[in-house]
Amino acid sequence: MSELPNSNKSLFQNWLSVIGAILAIVFFSVIFILIVLEFFSKEINPYTQSITYVGLPVFLIFSLFLIFFGAWRERSARQKRGYARRFPQIDFNNPAHQRWALIGIGFFTVFLIFSMFGTYKAYQFSESVTFCGKTCHQVMNPEFTAYHKSPHARVACVECHVGPGPDHYLKSKINGAHQIYSAMFNKYSRPIPAPVKNLRPAQETCEHCHWPEKFFGAIEQDHRYFLSDESNTPWQTRMLMYVGGGEKEEGIHWHVNIENKVYYVATDDQRQNIPWVKVVHQDGTEEYYIDKESKFTAEKPPQGEIRKMDCIDCHNRPSHIYEAPARSVNQAMGDGKIDTQLPYMKREAVKALAGQYESHEEAALKIRSKLEEFYEKKYPEIFRNQRAGLNKSIESIIEIYQTNFFPGMKVSWKAYPDNIGHTVSAGCFRCHDGKHESPEGKIISNDCKSCHGIIAQGQFGAMEGDVNGLEFKHPDGDQDSWKEMSCTDCHTGGPS
């Protein structure tokens, strides 16, 4: 087969490849300038980084594709037209050609270096807290806000949500592509479902910092409450939480003791309804506990995953905590952010926070209006003479709303049950409700003293105490009816 005239000419001698090369130079130059600007900038802008390390590289890669696609088309075109277009010849014996060749090699080398740097920065940025929380601002704003006031505010999102290695990274980016699509076309859920089924095991996350063998003994907790009466009566409860664990079969962390295996089946997506429990002891013996009000048996569990219990089954809101109004107001009053001398402030603050608002802006206006109207009508003298304390309290209440409520995403404490404790959500009482019974008649205990002991309780300055433990006293004086009820029957987190 005879060669085509000028067939030794470069396949890149075509308009498409030339346009691709020009575009590649332009996009590369823009990326380079943005990187330099970022280097000298004092603040990190997530949107600029998205353009620099995610958006523009896509166009740069497309430009490079045009160069090679043009070469492929040129090859096909030569077969049809029977000749190759003229292209300047390179002669390394020519000093000018040598100079241009060196320039081209230098440019290509710099291009490769910055491409590698840009790729690394794109990876690094996509793993950052800023990318997770601010790129899709409206969607992830609740999680981002709650994260920054959580105990894990210095732990990067990917430490829990994405595992190490290329396989986890690839999975996260595939899932991220779907999330970008959902955000762009308004296909995301409101609120965002808690990723309980996709979270990595606690052994791969929590236990990097929290050493299971050191879970033992008791931890003192000090809880401050304010009643919803006119004087916001203060009440304090100090208790010892029997953490237990380690190598001993005792305390709360008995559930995740390495010698025990606790399995359960939940009948809902948030794992709040647990009618079936199995315990496998160290000697291999098994015990089954079935909700007496359910139709299930040891041999016939509910349909669904038989899950081995670990840390996140109780610590299910370690970084994205949305406080209930009653709890957040108690904390703010105890910290002095809300004036406890204002009559009925606890009651009115909780009512104002639990109201229905369309946005943070509307909430700020209406919360202020409700509280000012209440004190102006009911306590006009206080409204006139204690405006500073009232204004400070209102500002604190508005801040509580803005960090715990997100109307656009339908996020509040109601959307995400917190399984630590049992006052606002069922928590411990999902299993420890006195209704889970084994075929032999053994019942999962609902005795409060199994997990904690009260060492002091009462009004501030008049507390009674006993290191051996006290019988719980309900702050409102009801000492009988609560014993036959679940805490969540009354304590909903909102107005009582």
C-alpha positions as CSV (number, residue, x, y, z in Angstrom):
1,M,0.0,0.0,0.0
2,S,1.5,3.3,-1.1
3,E,1.9,6.1,1.5
4,L,-0.2,9.3,1.3
5,P,1.6,12.4,0.3
6,N,3.0,14.2,3.4
7,S,1.7,11.3,5.6
8,N,4.5,11.8,8.0
9,K,3.0,15.1,9.1
10,S,1.7,15.4,12.6
11,L,-2.0,14.4,13.1
12,F,-2.3,17.4,15.5
13,Q,-2.1,19.7,12.5
14,N,-5.8,20.5,12.4
15,W,-8.1,23.3,13.6
16,L,-9.9,21.2,16.3
17,S,-6.6,20.3,18.0
18,V,-5.4,23.9,17.8
19,I,-8.6,25.2,19.4
20,G,-8.2,22.5,22.1
21,A,-4.7,23.6,22.8
22,I,-5.6,27.2,23.0
23,L,-8.5,26.5,25.4
24,A,-6.2,24.2,27.5
25,I,-3.7,27.1,27.8
26,V,-6.4,29.5,28.8
27,F,-8.0,27.2,31.4
28,F,-4.6,26.2,32.8
29,S,-3.7,29.9,33.1
30,V,-6.9,30.7,35.0
31,I,-6.4,27.8,37.4
32,F,-2.8,28.9,38.0
33,I,-3.9,32.5,38.7
34,L,-6.6,31.3,41.1
35,I,-4.2,29.0,43.0
36,V,-1.8,32.0,43.4
37,L,-4.6,34.2,44.6
38,E,-5.7,31.5,47.1
39,F,-2.1,31.1,48.3
40,F,-2.0,34.8,49.3
41,S,-5.7,34.9,50.6
42,K,-6.3,34.9,54.3
43,E,-9.8,33.3,54.0
44,I,-10.9,30.1,52.4
45,N,-13.8,30.5,50.0
46,P,-15.5,27.2,49.3
47,Y,-17.0,28.4,46.1
48,T,-13.7,29.7,44.7
49,Q,-12.1,26.3,45.6
50,S,-15.0,24.5,44.0
51,I,-14.3,26.4,40.7
52,T,-10.5,26.1,41.0
53,Y,-10.2,22.4,41.9
54,V,-13.4,20.9,40.6
55,G,-15.0,23.0,37.9
56,L,-12.2,24.4,35.8
57,P,-10.2,21.1,35.7
58,V,-13.2,19.5,34.0
59,F,-13.0,22.1,31.2
60,L,-9.2,21.7,31.1
61,I,-9.6,18.0,30.6
62,F,-12.2,18.6,27.9
63,S,-9.8,20.9,26.1
64,L,-7.1,18.2,26.2
65,F,-9.7,15.7,24.9
66,L,-10.3,18.1,21.9
67,I,-6.6,18.0,21.0
68,F,-6.5,14.2,20.7
69,F,-10.0,14.0,19.3
70,G,-8.9,16.4,16.5
71,A,-5.9,14.2,15.8
72,W,-8.1,11.1,15.5
73,R,-10.4,13.0,13.1
74,E,-7.4,14.2,11.1
75,R,-6.3,10.6,10.6
76,S,-9.7,9.7,9.2
77,A,-9.7,12.8,7.0
78,R,-6.3,12.0,5.5
79,Q,-7.6,8.7,4.4
80,K,-10.4,10.4,2.5
81,R,-8.6,13.4,1.0
82,G,-5.4,11.6,0.2
83,Y,-2.9,14.0,1.6
84,A,-1.8,15.6,4.9
85,R,-1.9,19.3,5.6
86,R,1.4,21.0,5.8
87,F,2.8,21.5,9.3
88,P,6.1,23.2,10.2
89,Q,9.0,20.8,10.4
90,I,11.1,20.7,13.6
91,D,14.8,20.5,13.1
92,F,16.9,20.2,16.3
93,N,19.9,21.3,14.4
94,N,18.2,24.7,14.0
95,P,18.8,26.9,17.1
96,A,15.3,28.4,16.9
97,H,13.7,25.0,16.8
98,Q,15.8,23.9,19.7
99,R,14.6,27.0,21.7
100,W,11.0,26.4,21.0
101,A,11.3,22.7,21.7
102,L,12.8,23.5,25.1
103,I,10.0,26.0,25.8
104,G,7.4,23.4,24.9
105,I,9.1,20.7,27.1
106,G,9.3,23.2,30.0
107,F,5.7,24.2,29.6
108,F,4.6,20.6,29.5
109,T,6.6,19.8,32.6
110,V,5.1,22.8,34.5
111,F,1.7,21.7,33.3
112,L,2.2,18.2,34.7
113,I,3.4,19.5,38.0
114,F,0.5,21.9,38.4
115,S,-1.9,19.2,37.2
116,M,-0.7,16.9,40.0
117,F,-0.9,19.7,42.5
118,G,-4.4,20.6,41.4
119,T,-5.5,17.0,41.5
120,Y,-4.2,16.7,45.1
121,K,-5.8,19.9,46.1
122,A,-9.1,18.8,44.6
123,Y,-8.9,15.6,46.6
124,Q,-7.9,17.5,49.7
125,F,-10.7,20.0,49.3
126,S,-13.4,17.4,48.6
127,E,-12.4,15.8,51.9
128,S,-12.5,19.1,53.9
129,V,-15.2,20.2,56.4
130,T,-15.7,23.3,54.3
131,F,-16.6,21.3,51.2
132,C,-18.9,19.0,53.2
133,G,-20.7,21.8,54.9
134,K,-20.7,24.9,52.6
135,T,-20.6,23.7,49.0
136,C,-24.3,22.8,49.2
137,H,-25.1,25.5,51.8
138,Q,-28.8,25.2,52.1
139,V,-28.9,21.4,52.2
140,M,-26.0,20.8,54.6
141,N,-26.3,24.0,56.7
142,P,-28.1,22.3,59.6
143,E,-25.4,19.6,59.8
144,F,-22.6,22.1,59.4
145,T,-24.0,24.4,62.1
146,A,-24.6,21.6,64.6
147,Y,-21.2,20.1,63.9
148,H,-19.4,23.3,64.9
149,K,-21.0,23.2,68.4
150,S,-20.6,19.5,69.0
151,P,-17.9,17.7,71.0
152,H,-16.4,16.5,67.7
153,A,-16.0,20.0,66.1
154,R,-12.3,19.3,65.5
155,V,-12.8,16.0,63.9
156,A,-13.1,16.2,60.1
157,C,-16.4,14.9,58.6
158,V,-14.6,12.2,56.5
159,E,-13.1,10.7,59.6
160,C,-16.6,9.2,60.4
161,H,-18.4,9.3,57.0
162,V,-15.6,8.2,54.7
163,G,-13.0,5.5,55.4
164,P,-9.4,5.5,54.4
165,G,-8.1,4.2,51.1
166,P,-9.1,4.4,47.5
167,D,-12.2,2.1,47.8
168,H,-13.8,4.3,50.4
169,Y,-12.8,7.5,48.5
170,L,-14.4,6.1,45.3
171,K,-17.6,5.2,47.1
172,S,-17.8,8.6,48.6
173,K,-17.3,10.4,45.3
174,I,-19.9,8.2,43.5
175,N,-22.3,9.0,46.3
176,G,-21.3,12.6,46.2
177,A,-22.2,12.8,42.5
178,H,-25.7,11.6,43.3
179,Q,-25.9,14.3,46.0
180,I,-24.8,17.0,43.6
181,Y,-27.5,15.9,41.2
182,S,-30.0,15.9,44.0
183,A,-29.0,19.4,45.1
184,M,-28.9,20.8,41.5
185,F,-32.4,19.5,40.6
186,N,-34.0,19.9,44.1
187,K,-34.4,16.1,44.5
188,Y,-33.1,15.9,48.1
189,S,-35.2,14.9,51.1
190,R,-36.2,17.4,53.8
191,P,-34.8,16.6,56.3
192,I,-31.8,14.7,55.1
193,P,-32.2,11.1,56.4
194,A,-29.8,10.1,59.1
195,P,-27.2,7.7,57.5
196,V,-27.6,5.0,60.1
197,K,-27.3,2.2,57.5
198,N,-24.2,3.6,55.8
199,L,-22.1,4.7,58.8
200,R,-18.9,2.7,59.3
201,P,-18.6,0.4,62.3
202,A,-17.6,2.1,65.6
203,Q,-14.4,-0.1,65.6
204,E,-13.3,1.8,62.5
205,T,-14.2,5.3,63.7
206,C,-15.0,5.9,67.4
207,E,-12.4,3.5,68.7
208,H,-9.6,5.4,67.0
209,C,-9.9,7.8,69.9
210,H,-12.2,6.1,72.5
211,W,-10.4,3.1,73.9
212,P,-13.0,0.4,74.8
213,E,-10.8,-1.3,77.4
214,K,-10.8,2.0,79.4
215,F,-14.6,2.2,79.6
216,F,-15.1,1.5,83.3
217,G,-16.1,3.0,86.6
218,A,-18.6,5.8,87.1
219,I,-18.8,9.4,85.8
220,E,-20.5,12.2,87.7
221,Q,-23.0,14.3,85.8
222,D,-24.5,17.5,87.0
223,H,-27.9,18.4,85.5
224,R,-29.5,21.8,86.0
225,Y,-33.2,22.4,85.4
226,F,-35.6,25.2,85.7
227,L,-39.3,24.6,86.3
228,S,-42.0,26.3,84.2
229,D,-43.5,28.2,87.1
230,E,-43.5,32.0,87.7
231,S,-40.2,32.0,89.5
232,N,-38.4,29.6,87.2
233,T,-37.6,27.5,90.2
234,P,-34.2,25.9,89.8
235,W,-33.6,22.2,90.4
236,Q,-30.4,20.3,90.3
237,T,-29.7,16.6,90.0
238,R,-26.2,15.1,90.5
239,M,-25.8,11.5,89.5
240,L,-23.2,8.9,88.9
241,M,-23.4,7.2,85.5
242,Y,-22.3,3.6,85.8
243,V,-20.3,3.5,82.6
244,G,-18.7,0.2,83.3
245,G,-17.2,-1.8,80.4
246,G,-13.6,-2.7,80.1
247,E,-13.1,-6.4,80.8
248,K,-16.0,-6.5,83.3
249,E,-19.6,-7.4,82.5
250,E,-21.1,-4.4,84.2
251,G,-22.4,-0.9,83.6
252,I,-23.8,0.8,80.6
253,H,-20.9,-0.3,78.3
254,W,-21.7,-3.9,79.0
255,H,-23.7,-3.7,75.8
256,V,-20.5,-3.4,73.8
257,N,-18.2,-5.4,76.0
258,I,-15.9,-7.6,73.9
259,E,-17.1,-10.7,75.7
260,N,-20.7,-10.0,74.9
261,K,-22.6,-9.9,71.6
262,V,-26.0,-8.1,71.6
263,Y,-28.1,-8.4,68.5
264,Y,-31.4,-6.7,67.7
265,V,-33.9,-6.1,64.9
266,A,-35.6,-2.7,64.5
267,T,-38.8,-2.3,62.6
268,D,-38.2,1.3,61.5
269,D,-35.5,3.2,59.6
270,Q,-34.4,5.2,62.6
271,R,-34.1,2.1,64.8
272,Q,-36.5,3.4,67.4
273,N,-38.8,0.4,67.6
274,I,-36.9,-2.7,68.8
275,P,-39.2,-5.7,69.5
276,W,-36.5,-8.5,69.2
277,V,-33.2,-8.8,71.1
278,K,-30.7,-11.6,71.3
279,V,-27.7,-11.8,73.7
280,V,-24.8,-14.2,73.1
281,H,-22.7,-14.8,76.2
282,Q,-19.1,-15.7,76.5
283,D,-19.8,-19.4,76.9
284,G,-21.9,-19.4,73.7
285,T,-25.3,-19.5,75.4
286,E,-28.1,-17.4,73.8
287,E,-30.9,-15.5,75.4
288,Y,-33.9,-14.0,73.5
289,Y,-36.0,-11.1,74.7
290,I,-39.2,-10.3,72.8
291,D,-41.6,-7.4,73.2
292,K,-44.6,-9.0,74.9
293,E,-46.9,-6.8,72.9
294,S,-45.5,-7.9,69.6
295,K,-46.2,-11.0,67.5
296,F,-42.6,-12.1,67.1
297,T,-40.8,-15.0,68.6
298,A,-37.2,-16.1,69.2
299,E,-37.3,-18.2,66.1
300,K,-39.2,-15.7,64.0
301,P,-37.7,-12.2,64.3
302,P,-39.0,-9.2,62.4
303,Q,-37.9,-8.8,58.8
304,G,-34.8,-6.7,58.5
305,E,-31.2,-6.6,59.5
306,I,-30.1,-8.6,62.6
307,R,-27.7,-5.9,63.8
308,K,-24.8,-6.4,66.2
309,M,-25.0,-3.6,68.7
310,D,-22.1,-1.1,68.9
311,C,-21.4,2.5,70.1
312,I,-23.5,4.4,67.6
313,D,-26.7,2.5,68.5
314,C,-26.8,4.7,71.6
315,H,-24.4,7.5,70.6
316,N,-26.3,8.1,67.4
317,R,-26.0,11.9,67.4
318,P,-22.3,12.4,68.3
319,S,-21.7,15.4,66.1
320,H,-25.1,16.7,64.7
321,I,-27.1,17.4,67.8
322,Y,-30.3,19.4,67.6
323,E,-31.3,20.3,71.2
324,A,-35.0,20.3,72.2
325,P,-36.3,23.7,73.4
326,A,-36.6,22.6,77.1
327,R,-33.1,21.3,77.2
328,S,-31.4,24.2,75.4
329,V,-33.3,26.8,77.5
330,N,-32.3,25.0,80.7
331,Q,-28.7,25.1,79.6
332,A,-28.8,28.8,78.6
333,M,-30.5,29.8,81.9
334,G,-27.9,27.8,83.9
335,D,-25.1,29.6,82.0
336,G,-26.6,33.0,82.7
337,K,-27.5,33.8,79.1
338,I,-31.2,33.9,79.9
339,D,-32.3,36.0,82.9
340,T,-33.9,33.7,85.5
341,Q,-35.4,36.7,87.3
342,L,-37.9,37.3,84.5
343,P,-41.2,35.6,85.5
344,Y,-42.2,32.6,83.5
345,M,-39.2,33.0,81.3
346,K,-38.6,29.2,81.1
347,R,-42.2,28.5,80.0
348,E,-42.4,31.4,77.5
349,A,-39.0,30.8,76.0
350,V,-39.9,27.1,75.3
351,K,-43.2,28.1,73.8
352,A,-41.6,30.7,71.5
353,L,-38.9,28.3,70.3
354,A,-41.5,25.6,69.5
355,G,-43.6,27.9,67.3
356,Q,-43.9,27.3,63.6
357,Y,-41.8,29.7,61.4
358,E,-40.9,29.7,57.8
359,S,-37.4,31.0,58.1
360,H,-34.7,32.2,60.6
361,E,-35.6,35.8,59.8
362,E,-39.3,35.2,60.5
363,A,-38.5,33.3,63.7
364,A,-36.3,36.2,65.0
365,L,-39.0,38.7,64.5
366,K,-41.8,36.6,65.9
367,I,-39.9,35.3,68.9
368,R,-39.0,38.8,69.9
369,S,-42.6,40.0,69.3
370,K,-44.1,37.2,71.4
371,L,-41.9,37.7,74.4
372,E,-42.0,41.4,74.4
373,E,-45.8,41.3,74.0
374,F,-46.1,38.8,76.9
375,Y,-44.1,41.0,79.4
376,E,-45.6,44.2,78.2
377,K,-49.1,42.9,78.9
378,K,-48.5,40.7,82.0
379,Y,-45.6,42.5,83.6
380,P,-45.5,46.1,82.3
381,E,-43.2,47.3,85.1
382,I,-40.6,44.6,84.4
383,F,-41.0,45.4,80.7
384,R,-40.1,49.0,81.3
385,N,-37.4,48.6,84.0
386,Q,-35.6,45.4,83.0
387,R,-35.3,45.9,79.2
388,A,-31.6,45.1,79.2
389,G,-32.1,41.7,80.7
390,L,-35.1,41.0,78.5
391,N,-33.2,42.0,75.3
392,K,-30.2,39.9,76.3
393,S,-32.5,36.9,77.0
394,I,-34.4,37.3,73.7
395,E,-31.1,37.5,71.7
396,S,-30.0,34.2,73.4
397,I,-33.3,32.5,72.6
398,I,-33.1,33.6,68.9
399,E,-29.6,32.2,68.8
400,I,-30.8,28.9,70.2
401,Y,-33.4,28.8,67.4
402,Q,-30.9,29.6,64.7
403,T,-28.5,26.8,65.8
404,N,-31.2,24.1,66.4
405,F,-34.0,24.8,64.0
406,F,-33.8,25.0,60.2
407,P,-37.3,25.4,58.7
408,G,-36.2,25.2,55.1
409,M,-34.9,21.7,55.7
410,K,-37.6,20.8,58.3
411,V,-34.8,20.1,60.9
412,S,-35.4,20.2,64.6
413,W,-35.0,17.9,67.5
414,K,-38.1,16.0,66.4
415,A,-36.5,14.9,63.1
416,Y,-33.5,13.2,64.7
417,P,-34.1,11.2,67.9
418,D,-31.2,11.2,70.3
419,N,-30.7,7.8,71.9
420,I,-28.5,9.0,74.8
421,G,-30.8,9.0,77.9
422,H,-34.6,8.6,77.8
423,T,-36.2,11.9,78.6
424,V,-37.0,13.4,75.1
425,S,-36.5,10.3,73.0
426,A,-37.1,6.7,74.0
427,G,-33.3,6.0,74.0
428,C,-32.6,3.3,76.6
429,F,-36.3,2.5,76.9
430,R,-36.3,1.1,73.4
431,C,-35.2,-2.1,75.1
432,H,-35.2,-1.3,78.8
433,D,-39.0,-0.7,79.0
434,G,-39.9,-3.7,81.2
435,K,-41.8,-5.3,78.2
436,H,-39.0,-7.3,76.7
437,E,-39.3,-10.8,78.1
438,S,-37.4,-14.1,77.4
439,P,-39.2,-17.4,77.0
440,E,-38.0,-18.3,80.5
441,G,-39.7,-15.3,81.9
442,K,-36.6,-13.1,82.4
443,I,-37.2,-9.4,81.7
444,I,-34.8,-6.7,80.5
445,S,-34.7,-4.5,83.5
446,N,-36.1,-0.9,83.5
447,D,-34.7,-0.2,87.0
448,C,-33.1,3.3,86.9
449,K,-30.4,2.2,89.3
450,S,-29.0,-0.2,86.7
451,C,-27.4,2.7,84.9
452,H,-27.1,5.6,87.3
453,G,-27.4,6.5,91.0
454,I,-28.6,9.9,92.3
455,I,-26.2,11.3,94.9
456,A,-27.8,14.8,95.3
457,Q,-31.0,16.5,94.2
458,G,-33.2,19.4,95.1
459,Q,-33.5,23.2,94.7
460,F,-30.3,25.2,94.5
461,G,-28.9,25.8,98.0
462,A,-31.2,23.2,99.6
463,M,-30.1,20.0,98.1
464,E,-30.2,16.6,99.8
465,G,-27.4,14.2,99.2
466,D,-26.3,10.7,99.9
467,V,-23.3,9.0,98.3
468,N,-25.1,5.7,98.7
469,G,-27.9,6.9,96.4
470,L,-31.2,8.6,96.7
471,E,-34.7,7.8,95.5
472,F,-35.5,10.0,92.5
473,K,-37.8,12.9,93.3
474,H,-39.8,14.5,90.5
475,P,-39.2,18.3,90.6
476,D,-42.9,19.2,90.3
477,G,-43.7,17.2,93.4
478,D,-45.4,14.2,91.6
479,Q,-43.8,11.2,93.3
480,D,-46.1,8.4,92.2
481,S,-47.7,8.6,88.7
482,W,-44.3,9.0,86.9
483,K,-43.3,5.5,88.0
484,E,-46.0,4.0,85.8
485,M,-45.1,6.0,82.8
486,S,-42.3,6.5,80.3
487,C,-40.5,9.8,80.6
488,T,-41.3,10.6,76.9
489,D,-45.1,10.5,77.7
490,C,-44.7,14.0,79.2
491,H,-41.2,15.1,78.3
492,T,-41.5,15.8,74.6
493,G,-38.8,18.5,74.6
494,G,-41.3,21.3,73.9
495,P,-44.1,23.0,75.9
496,S,-45.5,20.7,78.6
